[in-house]
Amino acid sequence: MWKLTPILALIATPVLAQNWKTATGDNPFASAALAERLSGQTLIFFDNGQSVFENNGQYQYIYGGGGTWYGHWKVADNSTVCVTFVTGVERCDRIVENGGRLVMQTADGLRFPVRDIEAHS
């Protein structure tokens, strides 16, 4: 399942069309709180992929095996963050906290827990 993360980074999904599948214990963020939580942070997933949320709105997804996708991120409603990649493709994922751990949920219901979070400047 973790090998799907690079493929999922390429799929566009409008935020308004989502019917998020939640799990027991999911705690969504208010928009401002999610922006504060992500800004200046790198989320590291269990497949070693990294989502880098720069303070200035720039975004990078760094694959665990190498390679990087660049874009810009913004927070939307319903605990959702959307990234528009330099290719023009946009994808939106929902980020919640569950059991003290951040979890990224994709539009098709896949869940990717965050292994670690690193602050950067």
C-alpha positions, 0 to 999 in steps of 0.5 A: 500500500505504501508504494501507492503514495507516489502515484497518488501524488499525481491524481487531481481531486477537487476538494468540494467533491469529497465524501471523506471516509472518517475513522473513529478517533479522527479529529479534524482541524479548523482551517487556521489551526491546520495552516499553523500546524503545517507551515514550516513543517515536513511530514515524513511518512512510513515509506520515507516520502516527505511532504514539505510545507514551506512558510511561503506556500511552496510545497515539495513531495520528496519520494522515499526512493528519490525524486521531487514534485514541486508546487504550492499549498493552501488550506481549504475547508474541512481539515483539507490541504490542497496542492497545485503542482507546477504541472497544473495538477491539483490534489486535495487531501484531508489531514486529521489527528488520530491517537496523537498522530497526524494522518493524511487521508486521500479522496479515495479513502486511503489513509497514510499515518505520519511517522515523524514531523520535522520543523524547518526554516 
